[in-house]
Amino acid sequence: MPPKSKKRRDGCPLCGKPPSVDHAPFCGQGCRDRDLLNWLGDGYRVPGPPADEGAVDFASDGLDSER
């Protein structure tokens, strides 16, 4: 039998507490902010091979060039 998770299926996706109406699906502003920081800090990245850096050409001004 797999170990029980602390998160509940119908609760906050981070801590499992009941969701708040104002912050759904999270329980509060703290878990909502923590989730945003995970997205911004690549906490939800999927491992894989490095991207092909030569696939996109950038102009000297930093904008994508039109091919």
N, C-alpha and C positions, 0 to 999 in steps of 0.2 A: 504494500500500500504506500503511495507517495506521501511525503510529509505534507501536513496541512499548511496552507499559506495563511499569513496573518491578514491578508486582504480579503474582504468579502466581495462576492460577485456583484452585488448591487451597491457597493459603497464607493468611496473615493478610490480612484485608481492608484494612488500613491500610498495611502495609509489604511484604507478599508473602513474608515469611519463613515457614518451616514452622510450623504451629500447635502450641501446647503443649497437652498433655492437661489440665493444670490450668486453662488459660485459654482453651480453644477457644471460638470459632474464631480467637482472637488468638494471637500468638506469645508474649506475656508480659503481665505486669501493666501495663507502660508503655503498650502499645497499647490495652489494655482501658480504662485510665483516660482516655486521649486520646479514645477513642470516646465514653465517657460525657460528657466535657466538650464534645464536639461536639454531643451531644443537648441538654445543659443550656444551652449557649450559642447555640442556634438555628443551629448549623452545618449542619444537614441540612434547613433550612426550604425550602419550595418557594415561589418567587415567585408572587404573585397579587395581586388587588385587596385593599384593606384590608377587614377584617371590619366588618360593620354594628354599630357600637357601641350603637345604640339597640335592638338585638334582645333584650337581657337587661336586666331592671330589677333594681337592687340596693336593698335596704332600707338604712336609715341605719346598721345594724349590720354592713353588708358582706355579708350573706347574700342568696342569691337569694330573690326574693319568689315567692309562690305566686299565680299568676294566677287 
